[in-house]
Every structure is written in C-alpha cells, then in structure tokens.
Amino acid sequence: MIKLNIFLTMILVVCGLGIVTSQHEARKLFISLEKELELADQLAIEWNQLLLEQRTWAMHGHVEKIARGQLDMIVPTPQSIQVILPDHVTDLAYSKEFR
C-alpha cells in the first residue's frame, strides 16, 4: 500500500510539474503572439503611410511640375501628336476615333 501511495504521489508531482511547464510555455507563446500582432499593426500603419506618400508623389500636378522644372518638358501641341495604329486593328470605330 505504501508503494502505491509513493507511486501515486510521484505521478501527481510529475503531472503538476507538467501543468506548470505547459502553462509557462503557453504564457511565453502568448507574449510572443502579442508582440507579433503589435509589429503587424506597426507595419500596416507604415504601409498605409507609404501608399499615401506614393499617391502624393504620383499626382499629376507634382509630376508635371518636375517635368517642366527639372526636365524642361512641355505639353505637345495637338498638331505634333501622331498616333500609330498596329496593322491588325480592323475595328472601324477604333480607327475613326483617332483620325
């Protein structure tokens, strides 16, 4: 009977240590998850800021200002614009649109 009690006590201690260890690991994993979620939020904010910056730099007025100021470009006159259509275009409406 004493051997059984000692054996059951040993099993109880091992189970208790297993529970404590698994709870500790679960807490560590939860903390890691929280850090990763916070990082994901920060990256999402940074991504949105970069998209906003990209849209700002790509605005027509900004591009035109750089083209005129730094590259000395001008808008071509309608007489100097030439449209070249590929040979395989057979749609008359499409062809008439550019004549």
Secondary structure, DSSP 8 states (H G I E B T S, - for coil): -HHHHHHHHHHHHHHHHHHHHHHHHHHHHHHHHHHHHHHHHHHHHHHHHHHHHHHHHT-HHHHHHHHHHTS------GGG------TT---HHHHHHT-
